[in-house]
């Protein structure tokens, strides 16, 4: 998944998912806490790989993921291409009205517009080069 999409959350916590992402996510997908101050959207195939890896962990390590699974939500789009984001998840990611949905390879992320814009402002060509070098590219 790739791209950046700006949208708003309505008073009922509903968020429109762009058509391009809907095609890639499929009819059923999962919404969970992200590793930064964002939410992650996983298509079924990515969620399945994620849970298989989790299932292989010893119980002593898997307990760290309790909050992720306790707050994950299986999503289906309404007739207008929207999902409802629960208040607890909106609070976790600081989502109020304006949000940015970004594609991140095998998942999408939902960020508050302010938080995402701050991330983008910090990115420089030098930081991008360092990041690519660190990953071996």
C-alpha positions in Angstrom: 0.0 0.0 0.0 1.2 3.5 -0.8 -0.1 7.0 -0.9 -1.3 9.7 1.5 -4.9 10.6 1.9 -6.4 13.4 4.0 -9.9 12.9 5.5 -11.9 13.9 8.5 -13.6 11.9 11.2 -17.2 12.8 11.8 -19.0 13.3 15.1 -19.9 9.6 15.2 -16.3 8.5 14.8 -16.7 7.4 11.2 -13.8 7.7 8.7 -14.0 7.3 5.0 -11.5 4.8 3.6 -10.3 5.9 0.1 -11.3 3.6 -2.8 -7.7 2.7 -3.7 -7.1 1.5 -0.1 -10.4 -0.3 0.0 -9.4 -2.4 -3.0 -6.1 -3.4 -1.3 -7.7 -4.0 2.1 -10.5 -6.2 0.9 -13.9 -6.6 2.5 -12.7 -7.5 6.0 -9.7 -6.0 7.7 -8.4 -5.2 11.2 -7.8 -1.9 13.0 -5.3 -1.9 15.8 -3.0 0.3 17.8 0.1 1.3 15.8 3.7 1.3 17.1 3.8 5.1 17.0 1.0 7.5 17.9 -1.2 6.1 15.1 -3.6 3.3 14.3 -2.7 0.4 11.9 -5.1 -1.1 9.4 -4.2 -4.7 8.4 -5.7 -6.5 5.5 -6.8 -10.1 6.3 -3.7 -11.7 4.8 -1.3 -9.5 6.8 -3.3 -9.9 10.0 -3.2 -13.7 9.5 0.6 -13.7 9.1 0.9 -11.4 12.2 -1.3 -13.7 14.4 0.6 -16.8 13.2 3.9 -15.2 14.3 2.3 -14.2 17.6 1.0 -17.7 18.2 4.5 -19.1 17.9 5.8 -16.9 20.8 6.2 -18.4 24.3 3.5 -17.1 26.7 6.1 -15.1 28.6 6.7 -13.0 25.4 3.2 -12.9 24.0 1.7 -11.2 27.1 3.3 -7.9 25.9 0.8 -7.9 23.0 -2.3 -8.2 25.2 -3.3 -4.5 24.7 -2.9 -4.8 20.9 -5.3 -7.7 20.7 -7.7 -6.4 23.4 -8.2 -3.3 21.4 -8.1 -4.6 17.8 -11.3 -4.4 15.8 -12.4 -6.5 12.9 -13.8 -3.9 10.4 -16.2 -4.0 7.5 -17.1 -0.9 5.5 -20.5 0.6 5.6 -22.4 1.4 2.3 -20.5 4.7 2.0 -17.0 3.2 2.4 -16.5 4.2 6.1 -15.5 2.5 9.3 -16.2 3.5 12.8 -13.2 4.1 15.0 -13.9 3.4 18.7 -13.3 6.3 21.1 -10.5 4.3 22.9 -8.6 4.0 19.7 -9.2 7.6 18.7 -7.8 8.7 22.0 -4.7 6.4 21.7 -3.8 8.0 18.4 -4.9 11.5 19.2 -7.5 11.5 16.4 -10.0 14.3 16.6 -11.2 15.6 13.3 -8.5 15.9 10.6 -6.6 12.7 9.8 -4.1 11.4 7.3 -4.2 7.8 6.1 -0.9 6.6 4.7 0.1 3.4 2.9 3.0 1.5 4.5 3.7 -1.5 2.3 1.5 -4.3 3.8 -0.7 -2.1 6.0 -2.1 1.5 6.2 -1.8 3.8 9.1 -4.1 6.5 10.4 -2.5 9.6 11.9 -3.8 12.8 13.3 -3.1 15.4 10.6 -1.0 17.5 13.1 1.1 14.5 14.2 1.7 13.4 10.6 2.6 16.9 9.4 5.1 17.2 12.3 6.7 13.9 11.2 6.9 15.0 7.6 8.5 18.4 8.6 11.3 16.5 10.4 12.2 14.4 7.3 15.1 15.7 5.3 17.0 14.1 2.4 19.9 13.4 4.9 17.5 11.6 7.3 16.0 9.6 4.4 19.4 8.6 3.2 20.4 7.5 6.8 17.2 5.5 7.1 17.8 3.7 3.8 21.4 3.0 4.7 20.3 1.6 8.1 18.0 -0.8 6.3 20.7 -1.9 3.9 19.4 -0.1 0.8 
